[in-house]
């Protein structure tokens, strides 16, 4: 941020900073909290150099983004069940296969589950990407009961001693309430197969979605309890500042980011690197 290259950090700088953060989708509430925290630090520590104010702002952003990830007991019997949710068009299916590909590269056995049975295209896409990654998929016909697909997949995973099961889910079913009811059902079915499952519930968010990302995160969290976020489509133009608001208001950790179209284009989230890119 070149704001802090000026001779003095005055009221005009703070006003422009507020506009910049809001325009980057950080959100009004989180923006105000960040600026207030940095202003207090400037007074207490008698900071007068713009570069030091910039550093304080970045540190405050990193503090917000570092949300503890829920620990999973290491002695749980396999498979580890990962439920992935998100709205259609947000990069959910691609992100699922990226995650599966990453686990496979770690030497783990992985099974994909096509539980978005309301769209034939979703099943076909998962099959096509899964085959490209060399990962087995459990799928029923379009229109089948998603719960039945999940149940069959978890039984198969147990019998084959698969280490990780990743479940794709519907992203839209006519109304939001119907969608959330269906996701709750899928979650219950997973719990019947394994009382500890699902072990993770990951929300895939499109980095370009803006303030709607906070709305999505809140809805999904209230319905099924999100444990982490996969930030998709974080390319050179997408800033993804909304994750600051999500971490601040909902305390959900960002776990992964998607940075391209290839299966390898996925990284674990690094708060310091993210803030550096956002500020630059």
N, C-alpha and C positions, 0 to 999 in steps of 0.2 A: 504494500500500500504506500503510494508516493505521498499521501497526506502527511506522513510523519517526517518528510524530508524538508518541511518548511522551517523557517527560523524559530517559530514559536507554536506551541500546541495551545490554541485559543478556542473560544466558543465556536468559531466557524469550523474548525477542524472536527470538533465533536459532532456538530450537526451534519457535516458531510459524511463522517464515519457512520452515523446512524443510517443515513440514506443508503450508503453502500451496503451495509449489512442487511438491511431490509430487502434491498434489490437482489441480494444474493440468496434470498429465501431463508435467511436465518430466523425470521419471525420477529414480530414487534416485542413480545414479552422477553424473549431470550436476548435480543439486541439491547434492550434497556438494562437487563441484568448485567450483561457483559460491560457495557459502558460505565455503569455505576460502580462496578467492582474495580475497573481500571482507574477511574477517576479517584476513588478512595486511595488506591495504591499510590497514585501520583502524589497525592497530598501527604500521606503518611511517610513515604520514602523520599519526599522532596525531589521527585524526578522532573528534570527540565529538558532532557534531550529527547528528540522525537524518536530516535532509534530505540531508546529504552522503553518508551511508551509502546512502541510497536511490539517489542519483545514481551511486555506485560500483557498486551492484548492476546498475543498468540498463546501465551501460557494459560491465560484464562479460558481460551477456547479449548485447548487440549484437556484442561481439567474437566470441562463439561463432557467431552467425548469419551473420557475414560470411565466407562461403566463396567462393573465386574460382570464377567460371563458366568452364568449358572454352572456350578460344578456338577459333573456326572460321576456317580460312583464307579470306580475302576473295576470293581469285582462283579458288575452286572453281567448276567449271561447274555451272549449275543442272540439276536442282532441288536445293534443300536438303531433306534427308529427315529428318523428325521422327517417331520411333517413340514412340507413347504407350501406356503399360501401366498396369494397376491392376486391383483386384478389382471384380467386379460390384457395383453399388449404391453405388460410391464417388464417382460424379459424373464418370466418365471421359468418356463420350460428350459430355455437355454442355460439359465443359471443353475438349474438342477443338474443338468448333464455336466456342466463345468465342475460342480461340487463332486459329483460321482467320479469324474475323471481324475480329480485331485486325490480323492481317497484311494482310487485304484493305483495311482502312481506311488502312493505310500505303502503299497503292498497289501491293501485290504480288499476283501471280496465284497462286492456291492451288487445290490438288486434294486432296480427301478420299478416303481409301481404307477401305472397309468390310472389314477383314480378320478381324473377329470373326464368322466364318461359321458358328459352332456354335450361334448363337442368331438366329433369324429376327427376333426383336424388336429385337436390336441393330442389324441392318442397316436395319430400318424406321425406328428412331429416328434414326440418322445421316442417312438420306435426308430425313426430315421436317425435322430441324433445319438440315441443309445447304441445303435448298431455301428455308427461311425466311431464311437468311443470303445466299442467292444464290450459293452455292459448288457447283461441280460435284463429283460423287461417282463413283468407280469401284467397282462392286459386282458380285459374281456371285450365284448362287443360294445359299440357305441350304444348308450342308453341303459347299460347295465347298472346295477346297484353299486355305487362306489364302496360302500361298506363291505360288500361281498368280495370285491377285488382286493381290498386291503386285508381282509381276513385270510383269503387264499394265499396272498403274497407272504404274510407273516408266518403262516404254517409252512410254506415252502422254504422260507429263509431259515426257520428253525431246523427243519429236517436236513438241510444242506449245510448248516452251520455257517451261514453267510454272516459277515461281520457288521454290515451296514445296510439298512433299507431306507431308501429315499422315496417319499410319497408325493407325487404331483396331485394337486387338487383343483377343483373348479374355481374359476375366477369371476364368474357371473352366472347367476341363476334367476333371471327375471327381476327379482327384488333383492335388496340387501339382506332383509330378514331371512328369506329363503336360503340365501348363500350361507349365512352364518349358522343356520340350523343344520345345513348339510355338513359343514365343517365340524360342528360339534359332534355330529353322528360319527363321522370318520374318526375323530379323536377317541370317542367312546369305544368303537370297535377295536382300535389299536390297544386300548387299555384292557379290553377283555382278553386279547391274545397275550398281553404282558402287562401286568398291573403297573409297571413302572413306565410304560410307554404312553405317548411319545416322549422320547428323551430330549428332543429339541423341537421347537416350532419356529421355523424361520420365515420371516416375511420378506419377499422380494419386492423392492421398491425401485421404480424408475427414477434415476437421479435428476431427470428433467421435469419431474412432476410438480415441483414447486410446493406451495402451501397445501395442496391436496394430499401430499405425502403424510403430513401430520394427521390429517383427517383419517386417511386409510389406516395408519398405524394405530390410532386410537380405537377405531371400530374393531379391527382384528384382535387387538389386545383385550378389549372388553369381552369379546366373544369366546376366544379360545386361548388367550394367554401367550403372547409372543415372547420367545426367549432370546431372539437375535434377529438382526437384519442383514440381508444381502443387498447391497446397493448396486444396482445394475446400470449399464449404459453410462458409466462415468468416463466419458471421453474428453477430448480437449475443450469442448464447448459446454459440457454439463458441469455445473459447480457443485450441486448437491448440498448447499448450505442448510437445507431443511433438516438434515440429520442432527444439527446442533440443537434445534428446537425439540426434536424427538428424544434425544438423549437427555436434554434438560427437563422436559415436561413429563416424559413417560419412563425415563430411566431404563431404556432398552439399549443393549450394547450393539454396536455395528461390528459384525464379524467378518464380512467379506465384501470385496468390491469387484465388479466386472468392468474391465477396461478395454474390451474389444470383442470381436465376433468369434475368435478361435477358442477352442476348448481350453487352451492354456492361458487365455486372457482373464485370469482370476487371481486375486491376491488377498491375503489376510489384511484386515484393516489396520492401518498404522495412523494413529491420531496425529502425531507430529508431522508426518508427510502430507496428510490430508490438509491440515491447517496451513502448511507452507504453500501448497498449491492453491488453496482458496484465497489466501491473502495476496498471492502474487498475480 
